[in-house]
Amino acid sequence: MKKLTYLLLAACLLFMTACGGTAKQIDFNSFTDNLLNSGAFSDELTLTDNSIGCYLYGLEEGDAETMSYYFSSGATAEELVLFKAKDESGVQKLSDAVKARIDYQIGAFESYVPEEVPKLKKAVIIVSGLYVAMYVAADYDAAEKAIKEKA
């Protein structure tokens, strides 16, 4: 089921980024607003300064053409990130950073708020073209529906 969800979400993001042979630009604000207003998150996520997001993900601000970090209050593991890499090598670096962040958060939440660990283990990573997105949500069905609607 997790693989099916991943493939479906990747396909949706692909449809948003490719149309008629010309790469379509994702409107970060529209994409994130749709997801944030979907009911997928139990905690309010706040757009955070890139310097903080980069610190938490082990990145530099120049590692992506565009980046958006949304974090919860800290009481939950919920978060949303969206990147547009500068090139293909950047996609790999961003993907690796996202995976490392999830692994780190699992370790941190195991002793902090263990009830949040299942959310982290179900984290969704979407890679399509130069775009990398990741979210940790309370309601993955609502998130999937929001992404489908945006495609």
N, C-alpha and C positions, 0 to 999 in steps of 0.2 A: 504494500500500500504506500509506503514511504517513497519507494522508487517511482511509482506511478504519479504521486503528487509532485515529486521533483520534476519528472519529465513533462507533466502538464504545465507546471509553472514556467519551466524553461521554454516550452513552446509558446506560451502566452507572451513572454517577454521578447522572444524572437519575432513574433508577429508585430510587436510594437516597435521593433528596431529595424525591420526589413520590410520594404514594400516596393514592388516593381523594380527591383535591382538597385534601388538607391536607399542607403541607410537612413532610416527615420530617426530624428532626434527625440529622445524622451524628455518630456517636460517634467523635471524632477518634482516641482511643486505639485503638479496635477497628480502624478503617480503616487507620491507620498500622502497627499491629502486624501485621496481615494482609499488608500490602505489604512491610514490613521483613523478615518471616519467610518470604517467598516464594522466596528465592534470587535475586531480581532484582538485588541489589547485591553487588558483589565486595568492597567495603569496608564496614566497620561504620559505620553512620550513627548519630549521637548527637543527641538532642534538645538544642537549644541555647537559651539564654536569649533571650527576645524582643528585648531591647535590641540584642543582637549581630545577630540576624537582620534586624531593622529597619534597622540601620546598613548591612548588606550589600545590602539590597534598596532602600535609599533611602526607607524608610517610617517613619512614626511609630507608636507602639504603639496610638494611638487610631484608626488608619486601618482597623481591622477589629474586628469583635466578638470574634472568636476567631482565633488564629494559632498554627501549630506549624511550627518550622523544624528540620529534621534535616540535618546536614552530615557529610561524610566527613572523614577525617583530613587531607585536603588533597593527598594523593598521587593521588587520583582526583577527577574532576569530579562524582561522584555526590552527589545531594542530593534531598530531598523537602520540599515545603512544602504546607501546607494552610491556607486562609483561609476564614472566613465573614465576608462584608462586612456592613456595617450597612444598606446600601441599594444600589440599582442604580448610583448614581454611584461608590460604593465598589468595585463589581465592576470597573469600567473602570480605576480607579486601580490596583487590585491586579494586574489582567491586564497593564497597561502596565509595572508594576514587575517582574513575572516575565519579560516579554519582554526588558526592559532588562538584567536579571541574566544571562540566557542569552547575550545579545550580548556583554556584558562578559566573561563567563567564556570564551567562544570566543576573544576577543582575548588574554586572559591565558594560556590554556592553549596557544595556538599556539606561544608561545616557551618555555613552562614544561614542559609534558608534552603534546606534539603528538598522542600516541596517544589522548588523551582527547577530542580535538575531535569525532570522529565520534559519540561518545555525546551531546555537547552539541547537535550538529546534529539529533539524533533526539529531543531533549527533548520530553516530552509535557505539554501544557497542557490542562487540563480546566476548562471553565467551565459551571456548571449552577446556575441560580437565583442565589442569593447566594454560592455556593461557588466557589472558585478553587483548583485543585490543580496542582502541577507536579512532575515528577520527571525526573531524569537517572539512568539505570540502566545496568548492564552487560548485563542480559538482559531486553529489553523484552517478550518472549513470557511469561516468568514473571510479570512485573508485570501484564500484561494478564489473565492467568489468575487472579491473586489478586484483581484488581478485579472480574472477572466473578463469582467465587465469593462476593464480598461483596455483590453486587447482589441 
